[in-house]
Amino acid sequence: MAVSRVSRKGLTNIPVKVRRALKIEEGDTLLWEIEGKELVRVRVLRNPLKQLAGKYADPDLTYDKVEGEADRLLERELNAPNRA
């Protein structure tokens, strides 16, 4: 079990134990799903730009192509089985 406190502004830190277990890194997005009144599921959506880094060495690659690939990766993450 890991514990964190919520600030007045609704902010909290993700405990190191949880970050390591879920491999949460800077730039990742957390998707919060509420089930009932006491159950919350958190899914980690990996930073798509990080997945693209160094993947393409094509000088003709355009911003639109990269953005399309990032959108495809995000969509795949959203539709992936729950990781939490």
C-alpha positions as CSV (number, residue, x, y, z in Angstrom):
1,M,0.0,0.0,0.0
2,A,1.2,3.5,-0.8
3,V,-0.2,6.8,0.6
4,S,-0.3,10.3,-0.7
5,R,-2.1,13.5,0.5
6,V,-4.2,15.8,-1.7
7,S,-3.4,19.5,-1.5
8,R,-5.9,22.4,-1.2
9,K,-5.7,22.7,-5.0
10,G,-6.4,19.0,-5.6
11,L,-2.8,18.1,-6.4
12,T,-1.0,15.0,-5.2
13,N,2.3,13.2,-5.7
14,I,2.4,9.6,-7.0
15,P,4.4,7.6,-4.5
16,V,7.7,6.2,-5.8
17,K,6.5,2.7,-5.1
18,V,3.5,3.2,-7.4
19,R,5.5,5.0,-10.1
20,R,8.1,2.2,-10.3
21,A,5.5,-0.6,-10.2
22,L,3.5,1.0,-13.1
23,K,6.6,2.4,-14.8
24,I,5.2,5.9,-14.9
25,E,7.5,8.4,-16.4
26,E,7.5,12.2,-17.1
27,G,5.2,13.0,-20.0
28,D,2.9,10.0,-19.5
29,T,-0.8,10.7,-19.1
30,L,-3.0,9.1,-16.4
31,L,-6.5,8.1,-17.3
32,W,-8.8,8.0,-14.3
33,E,-11.9,5.7,-14.5
34,I,-14.4,5.8,-11.7
35,E,-16.3,2.6,-10.9
36,G,-18.9,3.0,-8.2
37,K,-18.3,5.3,-5.2
38,E,-15.0,3.9,-3.9
39,L,-13.2,2.2,-6.8
40,V,-11.0,4.2,-9.1
41,R,-8.9,2.6,-11.9
42,V,-5.9,4.5,-13.2
43,R,-4.5,3.6,-16.6
44,V,-1.1,4.9,-17.8
45,L,-0.9,6.2,-21.3
46,R,2.7,6.3,-22.4
47,N,4.1,9.5,-23.8
48,P,3.8,8.9,-27.6
49,L,6.5,11.4,-28.4
50,K,9.0,9.4,-26.3
51,Q,8.1,6.3,-28.3
52,L,8.8,8.1,-31.5
53,A,12.2,9.5,-30.4
54,G,14.9,8.3,-32.7
55,K,12.5,5.9,-34.4
56,Y,12.6,7.7,-37.8
57,A,15.7,9.1,-39.5
58,D,13.8,10.1,-42.7
59,P,14.5,13.8,-43.5
60,D,11.3,13.9,-45.5
61,L,9.1,13.0,-42.5
62,T,6.7,15.8,-41.9
63,Y,5.1,17.1,-38.7
64,D,1.7,15.8,-39.9
65,K,3.1,12.3,-40.4
66,V,4.7,12.3,-36.9
67,E,1.5,13.7,-35.3
68,G,-0.6,11.0,-37.1
69,E,1.8,8.3,-35.7
70,A,1.5,9.8,-32.2
71,D,-2.3,9.8,-32.4
72,R,-2.2,6.2,-33.6
73,L,0.0,5.2,-30.6
74,L,-2.3,7.1,-28.2
75,E,-5.4,5.4,-29.6
76,R,-3.7,2.0,-29.2
77,E,-2.9,2.8,-25.6
78,L,-6.5,3.8,-24.9
79,N,-7.8,0.6,-26.4
80,A,-5.2,-1.6,-24.8
81,P,-6.1,-4.0,-21.9
82,N,-6.0,-2.3,-18.5
83,R,-2.4,-2.0,-17.1
84,A,-3.3,-0.9,-13.6
